[in-house]
Amino acid sequence: MGGVAREGYLSERRSAWLYRRVAEREAAPAIAALFRMLADEADAQAEIWSARLATQNQPVPAFRPGMRERVVVGLLRWLSPRRLRPVLAAMKVRGLSVYRQPASMSTHATPRQAGEMEAHHRGYEGGNLRAAVFGANDGLVSNTSLMMGVAGAGVEPATLLMAGMAGLLAGALSMAAGEYVSMRSQREMYEYQIGLERAEIAAYPEEEAEELALIYAARGMEIEAARSLARELLRDPEHALDVLTREELGLNPEDLGSPWGAAFFSFFSFTLGAIVPLLPFLLGLTPTLPYTLTFAALGLFGLGAAISLFTGRGALKGGMRMLLIGAGAGAITYGMGHVLGVGLL
């Protein structure tokens, strides 16, 4: 138990130190004030752990910022706290959900009663459809460019097919591996931070409610109303964990996706795009290069039009823009392949 209290004490001292460093770098006065108040709350929570150590006849350890903390503070000198949200969340800095609000904080989406919490967080931020479209676009552009570069060197169709198949497999595996590592790391961070929140709710629920109230007050709610709402929201322990994860950490527990599922989805969407310039070979169409260009152009235009669903631009404009981008990339790689092919002969 002494080890738990010691770690809890050091964790809160570390948080308080970081809160004050973040407040020093925060340009918005209301948000800076919030982090200073959260620092005071973290000091108060550290004193709770200090008292527990005293009852166990354990010494109170001295806190000194470690290398990780100093690196984060160094980054804060170059980047704003808003840009460092994922790093700060991993360092147990709370209140990051305020960065979902406008910088002026003139408006806010703070729920006015407990029943509004579920609707408040039921947003859609892209989803699988968006990821599929952009993944297919990556596969199409990269593999078409690769094949154009190889074609520029004047190789035989069989060599061009081999290059395209290798580009498809290498690119899809790279995308899958990268997505797996990214999702696995994100999930581990989420699980660790949620576990910390669960322990803190059990250790000092009143102090956690005060932190939540400060966040709502920073968004514009009157402080007593914010405290009343926070107490109501944290009445049930499991609901309290969900609320604090969202509001203090700025994390969404529903985002704990499957790393293997993300890897497979990335592999599939990239493959879907990368296979388009290979279709003439698979369908036995000759001459292959003109058909490859035709299929790639149609695919680029179609994906550009699909991307317009997420950008709000016209489908024709989006399709033409993507076609021009892909054509430019293909022309550059074709030219480089031609120069290298001639030079190596």
Helices and strands as residue ranges (DSSP letters): H 2-25, H 29-55, H 67-76, H 85-90, G 96-100, G 114-116, H 117-120, H 127-152, H 157-203, H 205-218, H 223-233, H 237-247, G 253-255, H 259-274, G 276-278, H 279-283, H 288-311, H 315-344
